[in-house]
Every structure is written in structure tokens, then in C-alpha cells.
Amino acid sequence: MKPHVLFTSLLCSVVLTATSPLSAQNQLAKPSFVFGDLLPDAPELAARGSSGVGVRTLKLIHAGQVDVLHPKDGKAPLYDRTLTVEVWYPARIPAGKAELVTYDEVMGSANDPKRPLIPFTFQGRALRDADPDPGTGKYPLVIVSHGYLGSRLMFSYLTENLASKGYVVVSIDHAESTYRDAAGFPSTLLNRATDDLFVLNEVAKRSEKGTGSFLSGLLDANNTALVGYSMGGYGVLNAAGAGYSPQAVKLFGQMTSGSTALQTRSTGAPELTASQDPRVKAVVAFAPWGMERGVWDADGLAGLKLPTLFIAGSKDDISGYEKGIKAIYDGAVNADRYMLTYLNARHNVAPNPPPVESLQPGLPLDEYMRYSEPAWNERRINNINQHFVTAFLGMQLKKMDYGKYFDLKENDAAGPWTGFKPRTSVGLEMRHAKP
């Protein structure tokens, strides 16, 4: 048997045949490994919290948006954007029910005949449609935004983990930017930040008492964080106040035969100023895109004033590092900001590990490379992200005393970082700068 076939067979066996330790009475089937589970060397805050996790799917309609992909008579018409969102939340798990869910995902790229869509499933540790657990008070809100291309499900290791720690987590499928509906890049350039802020408004409405939504009374939208990866990072920085540069507006116009729609999200635009939402308290930006393409400049980055955690790979070949992500970090001079760097990692410092199905022979290499890091174990990256995002959001949204997890030397030359087991913080760097 070929090595990759043997590996696939063994991993499938591990995932599908184990039984649950949670219910000895009925021995409910439960996989022994799910994305986000801990490796032995996981740092301290990577472990799940004490809450059960529920998950539900919502469809939201963002009406009357500019359709830059289908101009008519030289003008962009308006259209309704359908945004599918996945919501993870603290939940009551009934006796006899396994905290287990199957997610439906695809590989490939819509409208690319060389990469047809291939459905697959993977499992997570949540219960579909479980009753919410109101706990002792309202939970902070976390909104998650994927890359181009991507999906709302590609960070389940993190979204489930945060929900178990007392957050309501809403991850967006950005229309025209997912594997299933990939379309022109200008849509992603224009709509990321406005999608994020729209979803915040819609979730806030559903959280009000008397709405009949499962979110009613469950969350505090006035205590929100935005989390984005790649183009999602590009969007959350803008939603949080960083204006796009004149060069970005010019580039957008060249891509759209003269559209000026991106002007509304540029530095100094009244629309950008009016859209700044005081309910957003913090930002996590994984590998944010755009600096090497002139999307950001000093004036625009000065508009970011919220506490921000940047997470990057030092060999990022999509967003760039020294002249890309690190330059954004350096330029955000008005933000209390941190930057975690994975040395020798490339761009994939945010998603789940590669699915088993991506190992099939004959598939385009990109199906595997969308998730994998050549020099890192993706499960280890996931555990480290769980640790630091937990610490950061704990400080910013829950006012927890987690500062010690960031009060670190730039690297571990002087000894292991706080929260890490001996010898396990190698290959990481942490920076911190204040306004």
C-alpha cells in the first residue's frame, strides 16, 4: 500500500471508529480526534472551557448593495447579498446526547473547471440546534471572516473553542468569496468590512428580548470582537477604522472599469467615519492582506485605534511579512497592538488542518495547500492560536487578568514563554507596541 493511502486509511479509522467517554451508558460514537483537540504540548489556554457548545446556521439578507460585478450601462446596479452564517454558542447538552456535529464542506473553486467542487464532511464538538445556556449574564460576541476563497467552517477548531469559553461566535460565508460561489475579486475588496458590520447589526437585533430568536438575551453586542483571516483580515481592519489608501481606490477602479465604490471605505471618507461602531472593542487579524499592493498607507493605518492582535507567518508569500503584515503592525501607531509570528510559516496560520479528503491522489495540490503549512504541524498552530486568542479576547472583552501571557520576551531564548511547556515555545516571536 502506498504511504499516503495507508495514512489516509489509518486517519479515517481513528476519526470514525472511537467511542465516546462522555456517556458510558449508551456509548455514543465519538471520534477520538476532531480539529481543535489538544496535542500533548498544547499551551495552557488552548483547552476548551466548561460550557457545552451548540451550533446553528442562519441566512441573512444584506439588501440594496452595490453590484460591482454586473454593471449595466456603465453603472453598478443594486442587489441583495445573501450571507450564510454559522453561530456557535454556550449550550445545554442533554443527557444521552453527544456533543458532536457533522459539517458539510467542499473543496475546489466554483467556476474553475480545473478544480471542480468536491463535497466532503468533517466532525466537530458541538450539538446542532442545542438549547442555549443563558449562564449568569450575556456573552461577548465574536464575528469571524474568512479569506478569498474560504468558508465560514474553516476555523471550527477556534470557533468551537471560544464558544466553550463563554462567547457567541458568528462566522460568515461572504457571498461571491467562498469555494461554492467564487466570483470576481472586486466584490471581496468592496464588501468585506460592510458584511462584517451588517452581521453585527443583524445579530444585535436578534439578541434583543422578545425577538423569538435563540439569540434573544444571550449576547452583548456592545462587547464585540472582529476576527479575520487574509482578506478577512483586510476587512476587519477597515471595519475597525483603518481606511483604504488612494492607491487602493485607484486599483479598484482599474479592476472595475472606473467604479469609485471603494471610495466610501477610504481614509477620510464620511461614510467610513460614520460606520465606525463603538460596539467593536478588539480585533484579531490573521495574515491581513494588502500592504504589498498599496492598499494601506500611514494615514489609513493611523485610523486603527482598537486593541489588535496580529498573527503572521514570517515566510508569508500571499500577504507578505516584512513589507506586508509586519509593516501593517508597525504602521498602526494609534493601536495597542501585539504580533505573534510563526517563524518559517507561510500564509496558512489560521485554518483547520487539511481534511483527509485532500490527501486523495490526483487532486490539485492546492486543495491540500489551502490548509497546510510546510514547516509546521497545523494542529499545533491551532492549539497555539486557541491559547493566544483566548488570552487576548479574555483581556479585551472579559477584562480577565491574562496580561502575563503577553508579557513575553520576543522569543524563548531566555526560557519557555508563560503558559507553554518546557521546550515548546520555540519557533515563535511576540511583539508588543503601544500608541
C-alpha positions in Angstrom: 0.0 0.0 0.0 1.3 3.5 -0.9 2.3 5.6 2.1 -0.3 8.3 1.5 -3.1 5.8 1.1 -2.0 4.0 4.3 -2.0 7.3 6.2 -5.4 8.2 4.9 -6.8 4.8 5.8 -5.4 5.0 9.3 -6.6 8.5 9.9 -10.1 7.7 8.7 -10.1 4.7 11.1 -9.1 6.9 14.0 -11.7 9.5 13.2 -14.6 7.2 12.7 -14.3 4.2 15.0 -13.6 5.5 18.5 -16.4 5.7 21.2 -17.4 8.5 23.5 -16.1 8.7 27.1 -18.8 11.2 27.8 -21.7 8.8 28.0 -20.8 5.4 29.4 -24.5 4.4 29.5 -25.1 4.5 25.8 -21.6 4.5 24.4 -22.4 7.2 21.8 -20.0 7.1 18.9 -17.5 9.9 19.1 -14.3 10.5 17.2 -11.0 10.4 19.1 -9.7 13.4 17.2 -11.5 16.4 16.0 -10.0 19.7 14.7 -9.0 21.7 17.7 -8.4 18.9 20.1 -5.3 19.2 22.2 -1.8 17.8 21.4 0.2 16.9 24.4 2.3 20.0 24.1 -0.6 22.5 23.7 -0.2 25.7 25.7 -2.2 26.4 28.8 -5.2 28.3 27.5 -5.8 26.1 24.4 -8.0 23.7 26.4 -11.8 24.0 25.9 -13.8 25.8 28.5 -16.6 24.4 30.8 -19.6 25.3 28.6 -21.3 22.9 26.2 -21.4 24.1 22.6 -24.4 24.5 20.4 -24.3 25.4 16.7 -26.9 26.8 14.3 -27.0 28.1 10.8 -28.7 31.4 9.8 -29.2 33.1 6.4 -29.1 36.9 6.4 -30.0 39.2 3.6 -28.0 42.4 3.1 -30.3 44.3 0.8 -29.5 47.1 -1.6 -25.8 46.6 -2.0 -23.7 47.9 -5.0 -23.2 45.1 -7.5 -19.8 45.9 -8.9 -19.5 42.6 -10.8 -22.5 43.2 -13.1 -22.5 46.8 -14.3 -25.3 48.0 -16.6 -24.9 50.9 -19.0 -21.8 51.9 -17.2 -23.4 51.9 -13.8 -23.4 49.4 -10.9 -26.9 48.2 -10.0 -28.0 47.3 -6.5 -28.6 43.7 -5.4 -29.3 41.7 -2.2 -26.4 39.8 -0.7 -27.3 36.5 1.0 -24.9 35.8 3.8 -24.9 32.4 5.4 -23.5 32.4 8.9 -22.7 29.7 11.4 -23.3 30.5 15.1 -21.6 28.7 17.9 -22.8 29.5 21.5 -22.7 28.1 25.1 -25.4 25.5 25.2 -27.1 22.9 27.4 -26.2 19.4 26.3 -28.9 16.9 27.3 -28.1 13.7 28.9 -27.7 11.0 26.3 -26.7 13.4 23.6 -23.2 13.5 22.2 -21.6 16.9 21.7 -20.9 16.0 18.1 -21.8 17.7 14.8 -21.1 16.9 11.1 -20.2 19.9 8.9 -20.8 19.9 5.2 -17.9 21.5 3.2 -16.5 21.5 -0.3 -13.0 21.5 -1.9 -12.4 23.2 -5.2 -13.4 26.5 -6.7 -16.7 27.5 -8.3 -16.3 28.5 -11.9 -12.9 26.8 -12.2 -13.2 23.7 -14.4 -9.7 22.6 -13.3 -10.9 22.5 -9.7 -14.4 21.1 -9.6 -16.3 21.3 -6.3 -15.9 18.1 -4.2 -18.2 17.7 -1.2 -16.8 16.3 2.0 -17.8 16.3 5.6 -15.9 16.6 8.9 -16.9 16.4 12.5 -16.8 18.9 15.3 -17.5 19.0 19.0 -20.8 20.9 19.2 -24.5 19.9 19.2 -26.7 21.1 16.3 -29.7 23.2 17.5 -28.9 22.7 21.2 -30.8 24.9 23.6 -28.7 28.0 24.6 -27.3 28.2 28.1 -28.0 31.7 29.3 -25.4 31.3 32.1 -25.1 34.2 34.6 -25.1 37.0 32.0 -24.8 38.0 28.4 -21.8 36.6 26.4 -19.4 38.7 24.4 -19.8 38.5 20.6 -17.1 37.4 18.2 -17.5 37.8 14.4 -15.2 35.8 12.1 -14.4 36.5 8.5 -12.6 34.0 6.1 -10.2 34.6 3.3 -10.6 34.5 -0.5 -11.5 31.8 -1.2 -12.8 30.3 2.1 -15.8 29.5 4.2 -17.5 30.0 7.5 -16.5 26.5 8.6 -12.7 26.6 8.1 -12.0 27.8 11.7 -14.1 25.3 13.6 -11.1 24.5 15.9 -11.3 28.1 17.1 -15.0 28.9 16.9 -16.0 25.9 19.0 -13.2 26.5 21.5 -14.3 30.1 22.1 -18.0 29.2 22.4 -17.0 26.7 25.1 -15.4 29.6 27.0 -18.5 31.8 27.1 -18.6 33.6 23.7 -21.2 33.7 21.0 -19.2 33.2 17.8 -20.6 34.1 14.3 -18.7 33.1 11.2 -19.7 34.5 7.9 -19.8 33.0 4.4 -19.1 36.1 2.4 -21.1 36.0 -0.8 -19.0 35.6 -4.0 -16.0 34.8 -2.0 -16.5 31.2 -0.9 -15.4 27.9 -2.5 -19.1 27.4 -3.6 -19.7 30.7 -5.2 -16.3 32.2 -6.1 -16.7 35.3 -8.3 -14.7 38.4 -9.2 -12.2 39.8 -6.7 -13.7 43.3 -6.7 -16.7 42.0 -4.7 -14.4 40.9 -2.0 -12.5 44.2 -2.0 -15.7 46.2 -1.6 -17.9 44.1 0.7 -15.7 42.6 3.4 -16.0 45.4 6.0 -19.6 46.2 5.3 -20.6 42.5 5.5 -18.9 42.4 9.0 -20.8 45.4 10.3 -24.1 44.3 8.8 -23.8 40.9 10.5 -23.1 42.7 13.8 -26.3 44.7 13.4 -28.4 41.7 12.5 -27.1 39.6 15.3 -27.6 42.5 17.7 -31.2 42.8 16.6 -31.8 39.1 17.2 -30.3 39.3 20.6 -32.9 41.8 21.9 -35.6 40.5 24.2 -38.8 39.4 22.7 -37.5 38.6 19.2 -38.1 34.9 19.4 -34.6 34.1 18.2 -32.4 31.7 20.1 -30.1 34.6 20.4 -32.6 36.7 22.4 -31.0 37.8 25.7 -27.9 35.6 25.0 -25.2 38.0 23.9 -23.9 41.5 24.5 -23.3 43.1 21.1 -21.9 46.1 22.9 -18.9 43.9 23.6 -17.8 42.6 20.2 -14.5 41.5 18.6 -13.8 41.1 14.9 -11.6 38.2 13.8 -10.4 38.0 10.1 -8.0 35.9 8.0 -6.3 37.1 4.9 -9.0 39.1 3.0 -11.0 38.7 6.2 -8.1 40.5 8.0 -8.2 43.2 5.3 -11.9 43.6 6.0 -11.8 43.7 9.8 -9.0 46.3 9.9 -11.2 48.5 7.7 -14.3 47.9 9.8 -12.3 48.9 12.8 -11.2 52.2 11.4 -8.2 51.7 9.1 -9.0 53.5 5.8 -8.0 52.2 2.4 -5.4 54.3 0.6 -5.9 56.4 -2.6 -3.8 53.7 -4.3 -6.4 51.1 -3.3 -9.2 53.2 -4.7 -7.3 53.6 -7.9 -6.6 49.9 -8.2 -10.3 49.1 -7.6 -11.3 51.5 -10.4 -8.9 49.8 -12.8 -10.4 46.4 -11.9 -13.9 47.6 -12.4 -13.8 49.9 -15.4 -13.9 53.0 -13.3 -16.0 52.2 -10.3 -15.5 54.6 -7.3 -17.4 52.4 -4.9 -14.4 51.7 -2.7 -14.0 55.4 -2.1 -16.6 55.1 0.7 -14.2 52.9 2.7 -11.1 55.0 2.1 -9.3 57.3 4.6 -11.2 60.5 5.3 -14.5 59.3 3.7 -17.5 60.4 5.6 -19.1 57.0 5.1 -16.1 55.3 6.8 -16.2 57.7 9.7 -20.0 57.2 10.1 -19.6 53.4 10.1 -17.2 53.2 13.0 -19.1 51.1 15.5 -18.4 51.7 19.2 -19.6 48.2 20.0 -16.4 46.8 18.5 -13.8 46.6 21.2 -11.0 44.5 19.7 -9.6 43.0 16.5 -7.7 39.8 15.7 -6.1 39.9 12.2 -4.6 36.7 10.9 -2.3 37.4 7.9 -4.1 40.5 6.7 -3.7 41.2 3.0 -3.0 44.4 1.1 0.1 46.2 2.3 2.4 45.0 -0.5 -0.3 46.1 -3.0 -0.5 49.6 -1.7 -3.9 49.1 -0.1 -2.7 50.6 3.2 -0.7 53.7 3.9 0.3 55.6 7.0 -2.8 57.8 7.1 -5.1 54.9 6.8 -3.4 52.7 9.3 -3.4 55.6 11.8 -7.2 55.2 11.9 -6.9 51.8 13.7 -7.2 52.6 17.4 -8.6 49.4 18.8 -6.5 46.8 20.6 -5.3 44.4 17.9 -3.7 41.0 17.8 -1.8 40.3 14.5 -0.9 36.7 13.7 1.5 36.0 10.9 4.0 33.6 9.3 7.4 35.0 8.7 7.5 33.5 5.1 4.0 34.6 4.1 4.0 34.6 0.3 0.4 35.9 -0.1 0.2 38.9 2.2 4.0 39.3 2.7 5.7 39.7 6.0 8.4 42.4 6.4 6.7 44.7 3.8 3.3 43.2 4.4 1.8 42.1 7.8 4.7 43.4 9.9 4.5 46.7 8.1 0.8 46.9 8.9 1.6 46.2 12.6 4.4 48.9 12.6 2.1 51.4 10.9 -0.9 51.0 13.2 0.7 53.6 15.5 -2.5 54.5 17.4 -3.4 51.0 18.4 -2.3 48.9 21.4 -1.1 46.0 19.3 0.5 42.6 19.5 2.0 40.4 16.8 2.6 36.7 17.1 4.9 35.4 14.4 5.3 31.7 13.4 8.9 31.5 12.1 9.1 29.9 8.7 5.3 29.6 8.3 3.7 30.9 5.2 0.1 32.1 4.8 -2.0 29.4 6.4 -1.7 30.3 10.0 -5.4 30.4 10.7 -7.5 27.5 9.2 -8.3 24.0 10.3 -5.8 21.3 9.3 -6.0 19.7 5.8 -9.1 17.4 5.6 -8.5 13.7 5.0 -10.1 14.1 1.6 -7.4 16.5 0.4 -4.9 13.6 0.6 -6.6 11.7 -2.3 -4.2 11.1 -5.2 -5.0 13.0 -8.3 -6.4 16.1 -6.7 -4.9 19.5 -7.4 -2.1 20.3 -4.9 -4.0 23.5 -3.9 -6.7 21.5 -2.2 -4.2 20.4 0.3 -2.1 23.6 0.3 -5.2 25.7 1.2 -4.8 24.3 4.7 -1.3 23.1 5.2 1.9 24.7 6.4 5.1 23.1 5.1 7.3 23.8 8.2 4.6 23.5 10.9 2.1 21.0 12.2 -1.2 22.6 11.6 -2.8 21.1 14.7 0.0 22.7 16.8 -0.7 26.1 15.1 -4.4 25.6 16.0 -3.6 25.0 19.7 -1.3 28.0 19.9 -4.0 30.2 18.2 -6.5 28.9 20.7 -4.2 29.9 23.6 -3.4 33.4 22.4 -6.8 34.3 21.0 -8.3 33.2 24.3 -5.8 35.3 26.3 -6.4 38.4 24.0 -10.2 38.3 24.0 -10.2 37.4 27.7 -8.3 40.6 28.4 -10.2 42.8 26.0 -13.8 41.6 26.3 -13.9 39.9 29.7 -11.3 42.0 31.5 -9.5 38.9 32.7 -6.0 39.1 34.1 -4.3 37.4 31.2 -1.6 40.0 30.6 1.1 37.6 31.8 0.5 35.5 28.6 1.7 38.5 26.5 4.3 39.9 28.9 6.9 37.9 27.0 10.4 38.2 25.6 10.4 38.5 21.8 11.5 34.8 21.6 12.1 32.0 24.1 15.9 32.4 24.2 15.6 33.3 27.9 13.4 30.3 28.6 9.9 29.0 27.9 7.1 31.5 27.5 4.4 31.8 30.2 1.8 29.2 29.6 4.0 26.9 27.5 5.5 23.6 28.5 9.4 23.4 28.5 10.9 23.4 25.0 7.6 24.1 23.3 7.7 27.9 22.6 10.5 27.5 20.0 9.8 28.9 16.6 7.6 31.8 17.8 8.1 35.5 18.2 5.9 38.0 20.1 6.0 41.8 19.7 4.0 44.5 21.5 3.7 48.2 20.8 1.6 50.9 22.4 0.3 54.1 20.9 
